[in-house]
Amino acid sequence: MLLELPFETLQIILTFLNRKELARLEITCSLFQELTRRAWYNLLKTDYLLVSFPSSSSSSSSPMIEEAKKEYYQIYQRFEVYDGVTIGTYQTIKRIWDRILDWVHDNDQQSLLRFNNTRFKNNQQANGLNINTDSSIEFSIPLQPSSFVNPTHQHKTAKKGETDSALTVVRKMQLPSDYLVSVIMVNGQEVIGDHGFFGTLESYGQRISSTLLSIEASHKIYVARFERFRINSDSMFRKLWPITLCRQTHRTHNMVMETIQLTDDLTLQVGQIVIIPSNSRYAPIIVANSFAEFLDTMITRLETHVYTLRGNTIIRYPETSPYITETVTNGVRVKGSAVYNPSSDRNTRLFFYRITISMDADEDPSRSCILISRHWDIRDGNDEINQVNGHAVIGQNPLIKPGTKFEYCSMCELRNDNGQMSGYFLMLPTNQNGTPYSAVPDIQDEESWEDPNLQDLLVPVIVPPFILTINQV
């Protein structure tokens, strides 16, 4: 009855079958073996792109199709059998990495943003990417889910009175399946300069950029931490696996390997991604609930231009955020945003902020002006205000006229987790060439501008309140 249906109808029916059902149907007779050929081709191409697939019209005995099926069976077995690590996890991570590699290709970042990609091992020029295809693993723990996910039955624990080695501790931990699957596909980022996939912050000459670690690099960092904190068996770092690294500050994003009860109100769950501030008085910051969410959030911010690419650097100051404010005064547009920097070991919270001052191209040219001075009100969570006044910004007196934009980054500190900044710039009206309408002293002569008589010449431009919060990290 089934074989009497039109060929096109059968092909549609076969698309509803899963891997096991398709495999069972394939062995019933030679006719079904031929019918399932196209279905296998589509399934493999969609589900597990390991090789360059031939045309779907190729013979069912194509060596490439057979090799792909064999590798598919292996990956399916590998992820389906061990402790609930399902093919669904694989598909989720694969889709995220497809988006990441598409973004790298579309933005021409192949030469600077390289990943140790093993998925395309039989297609070195996949999608035009220049990929490091060396998938050899020199690692003291075999890169197999069976050795990570549930390895305790394979290894002896330390004898009574002995301290576990870092290797033993890692073997006891349960690294989440989404991380393991990702490592098998893409084993970290090949570091070239300071171009980190997880973005860069700059302020006052400081440059902070985070890269994705290979599992070997993660292991080295973990062992180094373990040796440092081995005296304290309850150390939180024994339960944290580093996944990114900022080479400038040595700060890492960490994956929780074992539940950590910190306070009655704060428990770190297995799989969560956290940042540990340098100052131990501050609690860890949860940035994602899983490794998959961590990757997905980053690529989503890139795809939606929340994070932007400037030159060859991913800028981590967000372009859009609930914590950003913007306003226009006398034709001058001011936008402020801030990002928390957990690398400071001071007894304060350190924030990097970015101010953008611009004027629309169609604005009245008579509103052109030069920035003379600044005033800040920095309010902390206790409503205490720290006022800051100064001449110029980062040593510059920018001319703002139609079609121009001036941007600068700086930093400030808070004594608690949240606060806000607001203030104003005092601007001297000029023509489009920067010539003041009134006789004034040298623009850069700070002492001369303290004369109260000159203050009447200046026009205030408001900086609207923008949020300082550890939630924007």
DRENDO-1510 file (C-alpha; in Angstrom, 1 decimal, always signed):
<recs>
REC; n; res; u; v; w
REC; 1; MET; +0.0; +0.0; +0.0 .
REC; 2; LEU; +2.8; +2.4; +1.0 .
REC; 3; LEU; +4.8; +1.7; -2.1 .
REC; 4; GLU; +1.8; +2.6; -4.3 .
REC; 5; LEU; +2.0; +6.2; -3.3 .
REC; 6; PRO; +3.6; +8.7; -5.7 .
REC; 7; PHE; +7.4; +9.1; -5.3 .
REC; 8; GLU; +7.0; +12.8; -4.3 .
REC; 9; THR; +4.5; +11.9; -1.5 .
REC; 10; LEU; +6.8; +9.3; -0.1 .
REC; 11; GLN; +9.7; +11.7; +0.0 .
REC; 12; ILE; +7.5; +14.1; +2.1 .
REC; 13; ILE; +6.5; +11.3; +4.4 .
REC; 14; LEU; +10.1; +10.3; +5.0 .
REC; 15; THR; +11.0; +13.8; +6.2 .
REC; 16; PHE; +8.9; +13.1; +9.3 .
REC; 17; LEU; +11.1; +10.1; +10.3 .
REC; 18; ASN; +13.8; +10.4; +12.8 .
REC; 19; ARG; +17.2; +8.7; +12.6 .
REC; 20; LYS; +16.3; +5.4; +14.1 .
REC; 21; GLU; +13.1; +5.1; +12.0 .
REC; 22; LEU; +14.9; +6.0; +8.8 .
REC; 23; ALA; +17.6; +3.4; +9.5 .
REC; 24; ARG; +15.0; +0.7; +10.2 .
REC; 25; LEU; +13.1; +1.5; +7.1 .
REC; 26; GLU; +16.3; +1.5; +5.0 .
REC; 27; ILE; +17.0; -2.2; +5.8 .
REC; 28; THR; +13.5; -3.6; +4.9 .
REC; 29; CYS; +14.1; -3.8; +1.1 .
REC; 30; SER; +16.2; -2.5; -1.7 .
REC; 31; LEU; +13.4; -0.1; -2.8 .
REC; 32; PHE; +13.2; +1.6; +0.5 .
REC; 33; GLN; +17.0; +1.8; +0.6 .
REC; 34; GLU; +16.8; +3.8; -2.6 .
REC; 35; LEU; +13.9; +5.9; -1.3 .
REC; 36; THR; +15.7; +6.8; +1.9 .
REC; 37; ARG; +18.8; +8.0; +0.1 .
REC; 38; ARG; +17.5; +11.6; -0.4 .
REC; 39; ALA; +16.1; +11.7; +3.1 .
REC; 40; TRP; +19.5; +10.7; +4.6 .
REC; 41; TYR; +21.2; +13.3; +2.5 .
REC; 42; ASN; +18.8; +16.1; +3.8 .
REC; 43; LEU; +19.0; +14.8; +7.4 .
REC; 44; LEU; +22.8; +14.7; +7.4 .
REC; 45; LYS; +23.2; +18.0; +5.8 .
REC; 46; THR; +20.8; +19.7; +8.2 .
REC; 47; ASP; +21.7; +17.8; +11.4 .
REC; 48; TYR; +25.5; +17.1; +11.2 .
REC; 49; LEU; +27.5; +18.9; +8.6 .
REC; 50; LEU; +30.9; +17.2; +8.9 .
REC; 51; VAL; +31.9; +17.0; +5.2 .
REC; 52; SER; +31.3; +18.6; +1.8 .
REC; 53; PHE; +28.1; +16.8; +0.7 .
REC; 54; PRO; +27.7; +15.7; -2.9 .
REC; 55; SER; +24.7; +16.5; -4.9 .
REC; 56; SER; +21.5; +14.8; -3.7 .
REC; 57; SER; +21.2; +13.2; -7.1 .
REC; 58; SER; +24.4; +11.2; -6.5 .
REC; 59; SER; +24.4; +7.4; -6.2 .
REC; 60; SER; +23.2; +6.0; -2.9 .
REC; 61; SER; +26.6; +4.2; -2.6 .
REC; 62; SER; +28.5; +7.5; -2.7 .
REC; 63; PRO; +31.6; +7.1; -0.4 .
REC; 64; MET; +31.0; +10.6; +1.0 .
REC; 65; ILE; +27.4; +9.8; +1.9 .
REC; 66; GLU; +28.5; +6.5; +3.5 .
REC; 67; GLU; +31.3; +8.2; +5.5 .
REC; 68; ALA; +29.0; +11.0; +6.6 .
REC; 69; LYS; +26.5; +8.4; +7.8 .
REC; 70; LYS; +29.2; +6.5; +9.7 .
REC; 71; GLU; +30.4; +9.7; +11.4 .
REC; 72; TYR; +26.8; +10.6; +12.1 .
REC; 73; TYR; +26.2; +7.3; +13.8 .
REC; 74; GLN; +29.3; +7.8; +15.9 .
REC; 75; ILE; +28.3; +11.3; +17.0 .
REC; 76; TYR; +24.7; +10.2; +17.7 .
REC; 77; GLN; +25.9; +7.3; +19.8 .
REC; 78; ARG; +28.4; +9.5; +21.6 .
REC; 79; PHE; +25.9; +12.0; +22.7 .
REC; 80; GLU; +22.8; +9.8; +23.0 .
REC; 81; VAL; +24.2; +7.3; +25.4 .
REC; 82; TYR; +26.0; +9.2; +28.1 .
REC; 83; ASP; +24.0; +10.5; +31.0 .
REC; 84; GLY; +21.2; +12.2; +28.9 .
REC; 85; VAL; +23.6; +14.1; +26.6 .
REC; 86; THR; +21.2; +14.1; +23.7 .
REC; 87; ILE; +21.4; +15.0; +20.0 .
REC; 88; GLY; +19.2; +17.9; +20.9 .
REC; 89; THR; +22.1; +19.5; +22.8 .
REC; 90; TYR; +24.3; +18.9; +19.8 .
REC; 91; GLN; +21.8; +20.6; +17.4 .
REC; 92; THR; +21.4; +23.6; +19.7 .
REC; 93; ILE; +25.2; +24.2; +19.9 .
REC; 94; LYS; +25.7; +23.6; +16.2 .
REC; 95; ARG; +23.1; +26.2; +15.3 .
REC; 96; ILE; +24.8; +28.8; +17.6 .
REC; 97; TRP; +28.2; +28.1; +16.1 .
REC; 98; ASP; +26.8; +28.3; +12.6 .
REC; 99; ARG; +25.6; +31.8; +13.4 .
REC; 100; ILE; +29.0; +32.7; +14.9 .
REC; 101; LEU; +30.9; +31.5; +11.9 .
REC; 102; ASP; +28.5; +33.2; +9.5 .
REC; 103; TRP; +29.0; +36.5; +11.4 .
REC; 104; VAL; +32.8; +36.0; +11.2 .
REC; 105; HIS; +32.5; +35.4; +7.5 .
REC; 106; ASP; +30.0; +38.2; +6.7 .
REC; 107; ASN; +32.1; +40.7; +8.6 .
REC; 108; ASP; +35.4; +39.6; +7.0 .
REC; 109; GLN; +37.0; +38.7; +10.3 .
REC; 110; GLN; +38.5; +35.4; +9.2 .
REC; 111; SER; +42.1; +36.6; +9.5 .
REC; 112; LEU; +41.8; +38.0; +13.0 .
REC; 113; LEU; +39.0; +36.0; +14.7 .
REC; 114; ARG; +40.0; +32.4; +14.3 .
REC; 115; PHE; +38.6; +29.4; +16.1 .
REC; 116; ASN; +40.1; +26.0; +16.5 .
REC; 117; ASN; +37.3; +24.5; +14.5 .
REC; 118; THR; +37.1; +20.7; +14.1 .
REC; 119; ARG; +33.6; +20.4; +12.6 .
REC; 120; PHE; +34.9; +21.2; +9.1 .
REC; 121; LYS; +37.9; +18.9; +9.3 .
REC; 122; ASN; +37.3; +17.5; +5.8 .
REC; 123; ASN; +36.5; +20.9; +4.3 .
REC; 124; GLN; +39.3; +23.3; +5.2 .
REC; 125; GLN; +37.9; +26.2; +3.2 .
REC; 126; ALA; +34.3; +25.8; +4.4 .
REC; 127; ASN; +32.4; +29.0; +4.0 .
REC; 128; GLY; +35.6; +30.7; +2.9 .
REC; 129; LEU; +37.0; +30.5; +6.5 .
REC; 130; ASN; +40.7; +30.0; +7.0 .
REC; 131; ILE; +40.3; +27.5; +9.9 .
REC; 132; ASN; +42.9; +25.9; +12.1 .
REC; 133; THR; +42.0; +22.2; +11.4 .
REC; 134; ASP; +44.5; +20.6; +13.7 .
REC; 135; SER; +42.2; +18.6; +16.0 .
REC; 136; SER; +44.9; +16.7; +17.8 .
REC; 137; ILE; +44.4; +16.8; +21.6 .
REC; 138; GLU; +47.3; +16.8; +23.9 .
REC; 139; PHE; +45.4; +16.7; +27.1 .
REC; 140; SER; +45.8; +14.7; +30.3 .
REC; 141; ILE; +42.1; +14.0; +30.4 .
REC; 142; PRO; +40.7; +12.3; +27.3 .
REC; 143; LEU; +38.3; +14.4; +25.3 .
REC; 144; GLN; +35.4; +12.0; +25.6 .
REC; 145; PRO; +32.1; +12.6; +27.3 .
REC; 146; SER; +32.5; +9.3; +29.1 .
REC; 147; SER; +35.6; +10.7; +30.8 .
REC; 148; PHE; +34.0; +14.0; +31.8 .
REC; 149; VAL; +30.3; +13.4; +32.4 .
REC; 150; ASN; +30.3; +10.4; +34.7 .
REC; 151; PRO; +33.9; +9.3; +35.3 .
REC; 152; THR; +34.0; +8.5; +39.0 .
REC; 153; HIS; +33.6; +4.8; +38.4 .
REC; 154; GLN; +36.8; +4.8; +36.3 .
REC; 155; HIS; +39.2; +6.4; +38.7 .
REC; 156; LYS; +40.3; +5.8; +42.2 .
REC; 157; THR; +39.8; +8.7; +44.6 .
REC; 158; ALA; +42.6; +9.9; +46.9 .
REC; 159; LYS; +43.3; +7.8; +50.0 .
REC; 160; LYS; +42.2; +9.0; +53.4 .
REC; 161; GLY; +44.4; +11.8; +54.6 .
REC; 162; GLU; +45.6; +12.6; +51.1 .
REC; 163; THR; +44.6; +15.7; +49.0 .
REC; 164; ASP; +43.0; +15.1; +45.7 .
REC; 165; SER; +45.0; +16.2; +42.7 .
REC; 166; ALA; +43.6; +18.7; +40.3 .
REC; 167; LEU; +43.2; +15.9; +37.7 .
REC; 168; THR; +41.2; +13.8; +40.2 .
REC; 169; VAL; +39.0; +16.7; +41.1 .
REC; 170; VAL; +38.2; +17.5; +37.5 .
REC; 171; ARG; +37.4; +13.9; +36.8 .
REC; 172; LYS; +34.9; +13.9; +39.6 .
REC; 173; MET; +33.2; +17.0; +38.3 .
REC; 174; GLN; +30.4; +17.0; +35.8 .
REC; 175; LEU; +31.1; +19.4; +33.0 .
REC; 176; PRO; +27.8; +20.3; +31.3 .
REC; 177; SER; +27.0; +18.6; +28.1 .
REC; 178; ASP; +26.5; +21.9; +26.1 .
REC; 179; TYR; +30.1; +22.8; +26.9 .
REC; 180; LEU; +31.4; +19.4; +26.0 .
REC; 181; VAL; +29.6; +19.4; +22.6 .
REC; 182; SER; +30.9; +22.9; +21.9 .
REC; 183; VAL; +34.5; +21.8; +22.6 .
REC; 184; ILE; +34.2; +18.9; +20.2 .
REC; 185; MET; +33.1; +21.3; +17.5 .
REC; 186; VAL; +35.2; +24.4; +18.3 .
REC; 187; ASN; +38.0; +24.0; +20.7 .
REC; 188; GLY; +38.7; +27.6; +21.7 .
REC; 189; GLN; +39.9; +30.7; +19.9 .
REC; 190; GLU; +43.2; +31.2; +18.3 .
REC; 191; VAL; +44.5; +34.4; +19.9 .
REC; 192; ILE; +45.8; +37.0; +17.4 .
REC; 193; GLY; +46.7; +40.3; +19.1 .
REC; 194; ASP; +44.0; +41.5; +21.4 .
REC; 195; HIS; +41.1; +40.6; +19.2 .
REC; 196; GLY; +38.8; +38.7; +21.6 .
REC; 197; PHE; +35.5; +37.3; +20.5 .
REC; 198; PHE; +33.8; +38.3; +23.8 .
REC; 199; GLY; +34.6; +42.0; +23.2 .
REC; 200; THR; +36.9; +44.8; +24.2 .
REC; 201; LEU; +36.7; +47.7; +26.6 .
REC; 202; GLU; +39.1; +50.7; +26.4 .
REC; 203; SER; +39.5; +53.5; +28.9 .
REC; 204; TYR; +42.4; +55.8; +29.7 .
REC; 205; GLY; +44.8; +53.6; +27.7 .
REC; 206; GLN; +43.6; +50.4; +29.4 .
REC; 207; ARG; +42.5; +47.7; +27.0 .
REC; 208; ILE; +40.5; +44.7; +28.2 .
REC; 209; SER; +39.6; +41.9; +25.8 .
REC; 210; SER; +38.3; +38.4; +26.4 .
REC; 211; THR; +38.9; +35.3; +24.3 .
REC; 212; LEU; +37.4; +31.8; +24.3 .
REC; 213; LEU; +39.7; +29.2; +25.9 .
REC; 214; SER; +40.6; +25.8; +24.5 .
REC; 215; ILE; +40.0; +23.0; +26.8 .
REC; 216; GLU; +43.8; +22.5; +27.2 .
REC; 217; ALA; +44.2; +26.2; +28.2 .
REC; 218; SER; +41.2; +25.9; +30.6 .
REC; 219; HIS; +42.8; +22.9; +32.2 .
REC; 220; LYS; +46.1; +24.7; +32.7 .
REC; 221; ILE; +44.4; +27.7; +34.4 .
REC; 222; TYR; +42.3; +25.3; +36.6 .
REC; 223; VAL; +45.4; +23.4; +37.7 .
REC; 224; ALA; +47.2; +26.7; +38.5 .
REC; 225; ARG; +44.3; +27.8; +40.6 .
REC; 226; PHE; +44.0; +24.5; +42.2 .
REC; 227; GLU; +47.6; +24.5; +43.4 .
REC; 228; ARG; +47.1; +28.0; +44.7 .
REC; 229; PHE; +43.9; +27.2; +46.7 .
REC; 230; ARG; +44.5; +23.5; +47.5 .
REC; 231; ILE; +45.0; +24.1; +51.2 .
REC; 232; ASN; +41.4; +25.2; +51.4 .
REC; 233; SER; +39.3; +22.2; +50.2 .
REC; 234; ASP; +36.2; +24.4; +50.3 .
REC; 235; SER; +37.6; +27.0; +47.9 .
REC; 236; MET; +35.1; +28.2; +45.4 .
REC; 237; PHE; +37.8; +28.0; +42.6 .
REC; 238; ARG; +37.9; +24.2; +43.0 .
REC; 239; LYS; +34.4; +24.2; +41.6 .
REC; 240; LEU; +34.9; +26.7; +38.7 .
REC; 241; TRP; +36.1; +25.9; +35.2 .
REC; 242; PRO; +37.5; +28.8; +33.3 .
REC; 243; ILE; +36.1; +29.3; +29.8 .
REC; 244; THR; +37.4; +32.7; +28.7 .
REC; 245; LEU; +40.4; +34.7; +29.6 .
REC; 246; CYS; +41.3; +38.4; +29.5 .
REC; 247; ARG; +45.1; +38.4; +29.0 .
REC; 248; GLN; +45.5; +42.0; +30.3 .
REC; 249; THR; +43.8; +41.4; +33.7 .
REC; 250; HIS; +43.8; +37.5; +33.9 .
REC; 251; ARG; +40.1; +37.8; +34.6 .
REC; 252; THR; +38.0; +34.8; +33.4 .
REC; 253; HIS; +34.4; +33.8; +32.8 .
REC; 254; ASN; +33.9; +30.6; +34.8 .
REC; 255; MET; +31.5; +27.6; +34.5 .
REC; 256; VAL; +30.1; +26.2; +37.7 .
REC; 257; MET; +31.0; +22.5; +38.0 .
REC; 258; GLU; +29.4; +21.8; +41.3 .
REC; 259; THR; +26.6; +23.6; +43.3 .
REC; 260; ILE; +28.1; +26.4; +45.4 .
REC; 261; GLN; +26.1; +27.7; +48.4 .
REC; 262; LEU; +27.4; +31.2; +49.1 .
REC; 263; THR; +24.7; +32.7; +51.2 .
REC; 264; ASP; +21.1; +32.1; +52.0 .
REC; 265; ASP; +20.2; +34.2; +49.1 .
REC; 266; LEU; +22.8; +33.2; +46.6 .
REC; 267; THR; +23.5; +29.7; +45.2 .
REC; 268; LEU; +25.5; +29.1; +42.1 .
REC; 269; GLN; +24.0; +26.2; +40.1 .
REC; 270; VAL; +25.9; +23.7; +37.9 .
REC; 271; GLY; +26.4; +25.0; +34.4 .
REC; 272; GLN; +26.0; +28.7; +35.2 .
REC; 273; ILE; +28.6; +31.2; +33.9 .
REC; 274; VAL; +29.9; +33.6; +36.5 .
REC; 275; ILE; +32.5; +36.3; +36.9 .
REC; 276; ILE; +34.5; +36.5; +40.2 .
REC; 277; PRO; +35.4; +40.1; +41.1 .
REC; 278; SER; +39.0; +40.7; +42.0 .
REC; 279; ASN; +37.9; +42.0; +45.4 .
REC; 280; SER; +36.8; +39.0; +47.5 .
REC; 281; ARG; +34.3; +41.2; +49.4 .
REC; 282; TYR; +32.0; +41.2; +46.3 .
REC; 283; ALA; +29.8; +38.3; +45.4 .
REC; 284; PRO; +30.2; +36.5; +42.0 .
REC; 285; ILE; +28.1; +37.8; +39.1 .
REC; 286; ILE; +25.9; +35.4; +37.2 .
REC; 287; VAL; +26.1; +36.3; +33.5 .
REC; 288; ALA; +24.3; +33.3; +32.0 .
REC; 289; ASN; +22.5; +30.2; +33.2 .
REC; 290; SER; +24.3; +27.8; +30.7 .
REC; 291; PHE; +27.2; +27.8; +28.3 .
REC; 292; ALA; +24.8; +27.6; +25.4 .
REC; 293; GLU; +23.0; +30.8; +26.7 .
REC; 294; PHE; +26.4; +32.5; +27.1 .
REC; 295; LEU; +27.3; +31.9; +23.5 .
REC; 296; ASP; +23.9; +32.6; +22.2 .
REC; 297; THR; +23.7; +36.0; +24.0 .
REC; 298; MET; +27.0; +37.1; +22.6 .
REC; 299; ILE; +26.2; +36.3; +18.9 .
REC; 300; THR; +22.7; +37.8; +19.3 .
REC; 301; ARG; +24.3; +41.0; +20.5 .
REC; 302; LEU; +26.6; +41.0; +17.5 .
REC; 303; GLU; +23.8; +40.2; +15.0 .
REC; 304; THR; +21.5; +42.9; +16.5 .
REC; 305; HIS; +24.4; +45.5; +16.6 .
REC; 306; VAL; +24.2; +45.9; +20.4 .
REC; 307; TYR; +27.9; +45.3; +20.2 .
REC; 308; THR; +29.6; +46.9; +17.2 .
REC; 309; LEU; +32.6; +46.1; +15.2 .
REC; 310; ARG; +35.0; +49.1; +14.9 .
REC; 311; GLY; +38.0; +48.5; +12.7 .
REC; 312; ASN; +38.8; +44.9; +13.7 .
REC; 313; THR; +37.7; +45.1; +17.3 .
REC; 314; ILE; +34.4; +44.1; +18.9 .
REC; 315; ILE; +33.4; +47.0; +21.2 .
REC; 316; ARG; +31.6; +45.9; +24.4 .
REC; 317; TYR; +30.1; +49.3; +25.1 .
REC; 318; PRO; +26.5; +48.5; +24.1 .
REC; 319; GLU; +24.8; +50.7; +21.5 .
REC; 320; THR; +21.4; +49.8; +22.9 .
REC; 321; SER; +20.5; +48.9; +26.5 .
REC; 322; PRO; +18.0; +49.7; +29.2 .
REC; 323; TYR; +20.8; +51.5; +31.0 .
REC; 324; ILE; +21.7; +53.9; +28.2 .
REC; 325; THR; +20.2; +57.4; +28.0 .
REC; 326; GLU; +20.3; +60.1; +25.3 .
REC; 327; THR; +19.1; +63.7; +25.1 .
REC; 328; VAL; +19.5; +66.8; +22.9 .
REC; 329; THR; +20.3; +70.3; +24.3 .
REC; 330; ASN; +20.7; +73.4; +22.0 .
REC; 331; GLY; +21.2; +71.0; +19.1 .
REC; 332; VAL; +23.9; +68.9; +20.8 .
REC; 333; ARG; +23.1; +65.3; +21.3 .
REC; 334; VAL; +24.7; +63.5; +24.3 .
REC; 335; LYS; +24.6; +59.7; +24.9 .
REC; 336; GLY; +26.0; +58.0; +28.0 .
REC; 337; SER; +26.6; +54.3; +28.8 .
REC; 338; ALA; +28.7; +52.4; +31.4 .
REC; 339; VAL; +30.0; +48.8; +31.8 .
REC; 340; TYR; +31.1; +47.3; +35.0 .
REC; 341; ASN; +34.8; +46.2; +35.2 .
REC; 342; PRO; +35.2; +43.5; +37.9 .
REC; 343; SER; +39.0; +43.4; +37.5 .
REC; 344; SER; +39.6; +46.2; +40.1 .
REC; 345; ASP; +40.9; +45.0; +43.5 .
REC; 346; ARG; +39.9; +48.2; +45.2 .
REC; 347; ASN; +37.2; +48.4; +47.8 .
REC; 348; THR; +35.0; +50.1; +45.3 .
REC; 349; ARG; +33.1; +49.1; +42.1 .
REC; 350; LEU; +34.9; +50.3; +39.0 .
REC; 351; PHE; +32.9; +51.3; +35.9 .
REC; 352; PHE; +34.1; +52.2; +32.4 .
REC; 353; TYR; +31.8; +54.7; +30.8 .
REC; 354; ARG; +31.5; +56.1; +27.2 .
REC; 355; ILE; +30.1; +59.5; +26.3 .
REC; 356; THR; +29.1; +60.4; +22.7 .
REC; 357; ILE; +28.7; +64.0; +21.8 .
REC; 358; SER; +27.3; +64.8; +18.3 .
REC; 359; MET; +25.2; +67.1; +16.2 .
REC; 360; ASP; +22.9; +66.0; +13.5 .
REC; 361; ALA; +23.9; +66.9; +9.9 .
REC; 362; ASP; +20.8; +69.0; +9.3 .
REC; 363; GLU; +21.2; +71.0; +12.6 .
REC; 364; ASP; +21.5; +74.8; +12.4 .
REC; 365; PRO; +25.2; +75.7; +11.9 .
REC; 366; SER; +24.9; +78.6; +14.3 .
REC; 367; ARG; +24.6; +76.1; +17.1 .
REC; 368; SER; +28.2; +74.9; +16.6 .
REC; 369; CYS; +30.2; +75.0; +19.8 .
REC; 370; ILE; +33.4; +74.0; +21.6 .
REC; 371; LEU; +33.5; +72.0; +24.8 .
REC; 372; ILE; +35.2; +74.0; +27.6 .
REC; 373; SER; +34.5; +72.1; +30.8 .
REC; 374; ARG; +32.5; +69.3; +32.5 .
REC; 375; HIS; +30.5; +68.7; +35.6 .
REC; 376; TRP; +29.5; +65.3; +37.0 .
REC; 377; ASP; +27.2; +64.2; +39.7 .
REC; 378; ILE; +28.0; +60.6; +40.6 .
REC; 379; ARG; +25.3; +59.2; +42.8 .
REC; 380; ASP; +25.7; +55.8; +44.6 .
REC; 381; GLY; +23.0; +53.4; +45.9 .
REC; 382; ASN; +22.9; +55.3; +49.2 .
REC; 383; ASP; +22.0; +58.6; +47.4 .
REC; 384; GLU; +25.4; +60.0; +48.3 .
REC; 385; ILE; +26.7; +62.3; +45.6 .
REC; 386; ASN; +30.3; +62.8; +44.5 .
REC; 387; GLN; +30.7; +65.9; +42.4 .
REC; 388; VAL; +33.5; +66.2; +39.8 .
REC; 389; ASN; +34.5; +69.3; +37.9 .
REC; 390; GLY; +37.2; +69.8; +35.3 .
REC; 391; HIS; +38.4; +71.6; +32.2 .
REC; 392; ALA; +38.0; +69.8; +28.9 .
REC; 393; VAL; +37.5; +66.0; +28.6 .
REC; 394; ILE; +40.5; +63.7; +28.4 .
REC; 395; GLY; +42.6; +66.7; +27.6 .
REC; 396; GLN; +40.6; +67.8; +24.6 .
REC; 397; ASN; +38.2; +70.6; +23.7 .
REC; 398; PRO; +36.3; +69.1; +20.8 .
REC; 399; LEU; +34.4; +71.3; +18.2 .
REC; 400; ILE; +30.9; +70.1; +17.8 .
REC; 401; LYS; +29.2; +71.2; +14.5 .
REC; 402; PRO; +26.6; +69.7; +12.1 .
REC; 403; GLY; +27.5; +66.2; +11.1 .
REC; 404; THR; +30.3; +65.7; +13.6 .
REC; 405; LYS; +30.6; +63.2; +16.5 .
REC; 406; PHE; +33.1; +63.1; +19.4 .
REC; 407; GLU; +33.4; +60.1; +21.6 .
REC; 408; TYR; +35.5; +59.4; +24.7 .
REC; 409; CYS; +35.8; +56.8; +27.4 .
REC; 410; SER; +36.7; +57.2; +31.1 .
REC; 411; MET; +36.0; +55.6; +34.4 .
REC; 412; CYS; +34.5; +56.2; +37.8 .
REC; 413; GLU; +34.0; +54.3; +41.1 .
REC; 414; LEU; +31.1; +53.5; +43.4 .
REC; 415; ARG; +31.0; +52.1; +46.9 .
REC; 416; ASN; +28.1; +49.8; +46.1 .
REC; 417; ASP; +26.6; +47.8; +43.2 .
REC; 418; ASN; +24.4; +50.4; +41.6 .
REC; 419; GLY; +24.2; +54.2; +41.0 .
REC; 420; GLN; +24.0; +56.7; +38.2 .
REC; 421; MET; +25.9; +59.5; +36.6 .
REC; 422; SER; +24.6; +62.8; +35.3 .
REC; 423; GLY; +25.9; +66.3; +34.7 .
REC; 424; TYR; +26.5; +68.8; +31.9 .
REC; 425; PHE; +29.2; +70.2; +29.6 .
REC; 426; LEU; +29.7; +74.0; +29.3 .
REC; 427; MET; +30.1; +74.8; +25.6 .
REC; 428; LEU; +31.3; +78.0; +23.9 .
REC; 429; PRO; +29.2; +79.0; +20.9 .
REC; 430; THR; +31.3; +79.3; +17.7 .
REC; 431; ASN; +30.8; +79.3; +13.9 .
REC; 432; GLN; +31.4; +76.2; +11.9 .
REC; 433; ASN; +35.1; +76.9; +11.7 .
REC; 434; GLY; +35.4; +76.9; +15.5 .
REC; 435; THR; +35.8; +80.7; +15.8 .
REC; 436; PRO; +34.1; +82.1; +18.9 .
REC; 437; TYR; +31.5; +84.8; +18.5 .
REC; 438; SER; +33.1; +86.7; +21.4 .
REC; 439; ALA; +36.6; +87.5; +22.3 .
REC; 440; VAL; +37.9; +84.9; +24.7 .
REC; 441; PRO; +41.3; +83.6; +26.0 .
REC; 442; ASP; +43.0; +80.5; +24.8 .
REC; 443; ILE; +40.5; +77.6; +24.8 .
REC; 444; GLN; +43.0; +75.4; +26.5 .
REC; 445; ASP; +44.1; +77.9; +29.2 .
REC; 446; GLU; +42.3; +76.3; +32.1 .
REC; 447; GLU; +43.1; +79.1; +34.6 .
REC; 448; SER; +41.7; +81.8; +32.4 .
REC; 449; TRP; +38.4; +80.1; +32.2 .
REC; 450; GLU; +38.0; +80.2; +35.9 .
REC; 451; ASP; +37.1; +83.9; +35.5 .
REC; 452; PRO; +33.3; +84.2; +36.5 .
REC; 453; ASN; +32.8; +86.9; +33.7 .
REC; 454; LEU; +33.6; +84.3; +31.1 .
REC; 455; GLN; +31.0; +81.8; +32.4 .
REC; 456; ASP; +28.2; +84.0; +31.0 .
REC; 457; LEU; +29.4; +83.2; +27.5 .
REC; 458; LEU; +29.0; +79.4; +28.0 .
REC; 459; VAL; +26.0; +77.3; +27.2 .
REC; 460; PRO; +25.2; +74.2; +29.3 .
REC; 461; VAL; +24.6; +70.9; +27.5 .
REC; 462; ILE; +22.9; +68.3; +29.6 .
REC; 463; VAL; +24.2; +64.8; +30.2 .
REC; 464; PRO; +21.1; +62.8; +31.1 .
REC; 465; PRO; +21.3; +60.3; +34.0 .
REC; 466; PHE; +22.7; +56.9; +32.9 .
REC; 467; ILE; +22.8; +53.8; +35.1 .
REC; 468; LEU; +25.9; +52.3; +36.7 .
REC; 469; THR; +25.2; +48.7; +37.5 .
REC; 470; ILE; +27.1; +45.5; +37.9 .
REC; 471; ASN; +24.3; +43.9; +35.8 .
REC; 472; GLN; +25.9; +45.5; +32.7 .
REC; 473; VAL; +29.2; +43.6; +32.6 .
</recs>
